[in-house]
Amino acid sequence: MKVLVTGGLGFIGSHTVVELQNSGFEVVIIDNLSNASITVLENITAITRQEPTFVKLDLKEKKEVQNFFKIHHDIKGVIHFAASKAVGESVENPLMYYENNINTLIYVLQELKKIKQSNFIFSSSCTVYGQADTMPITESAPTKPAESPYGNTKKIGENIIEDTCKIAPDFRAIALRYFNPIGAHESAKIGELPIGVPQNLVPYITQTGQGIRKELSVFGNDYPTADGTCIRDYIHVVDLAKAHVVALQRLLNNKNETNYEVFNLGTGTGSSVLEVIESFERVSNQKLNYKIVDRRKGDVITAYADTTKANTILGWTAKSTLDDAMRSAWNWQQKL
């Protein structure tokens, strides 16, 4: 069964491709290599002993998207990761984020609408909740005005998909709202490798630990939390990847209750920035060089998931601890 993974050489995409191939799917990857390396393809092949089909394509080019689906008309499901994803960068360059994250989604959906029984998994985010009123966050929590253009693209993306489901009864979709993916594959052959300066916490920590970065900036220690730093739900990327396979199988096996469903993906536990640093120091046996700086615009204070719905309906549960994830991220960084 052929599955398309857009952004399949990226951090979450590459781990999902591995889990799909391990589950017997034939995978086609689209990636424009704007934030990924072609060497990831070789490493996926080394892990799974199976080379996925790779098409270098920029999804902003509508004609190219149309031509792709004319050739690959037998695709049974799409997992859509292709998007820019840094909160800070989106605040600085909102138009780039809207063009890249919204236009590309629309072009893919326009082609899927033409296919009978198309199945779509959307890489969404807990950013759609904004600063939620209560913790942990359930799927029924109201979505709020986004704290950043990045978060807004995820919210708009969900609205576009839901509206598409209303007019196309053969189109079925699941939006997976995940919290903070970290870690790397146990082989240390794939992991998070941002091009340039990392925008996310954990790769900045590991690069600082290895001396590539001079020090880590902790954005604010005056938040209303136990240690004053922001709290997030950090989920191991392999746990997250496996959830995508389960969600896709739900659609393929006609187990969905409606043709648009939403699930939170997280551990259900919140960890502060300082707790993540302490976890790194435990697994690496070294002290991290960091300093407290001013708050960063666009950051919410606290966000962690209620995972009951994913646990009970999908039958999926995150297995790895924070230390497990940090250890795998550090192993990956050292291998690099």
Secondary structure, 3 states (H helix, E strand, C coil): CEEEEECCCCHHHHHHHHHHHHCCCEEEEEECCCCCCCHHHHHHHHHHCCCCEEEECCCCCHHHHHHHHHHCCCCCEEEECCCCCCHHHHHHCHHHHHHHHHHHHHHHHHHHCCCCCEEEEEEEEHHHHCCCCCCCECCCCCCCCCCCHHHHHHHHHHHHHHHHHHHCCCEEEEEEEECEEECCCCCCCCCCCCCCCCCCHHHHHHHHHCCCCCCEEEECCCCCCCCCCCEECEEEHHHHHHHHHHHHHHHHCCCCCCCEEEEEECCCCCEEHHHHHHHHHHHHCCCCCEEEECCCCCCCCEECECCHHHHHHHCCCCCCCHHHHHHHHHHHHHHC
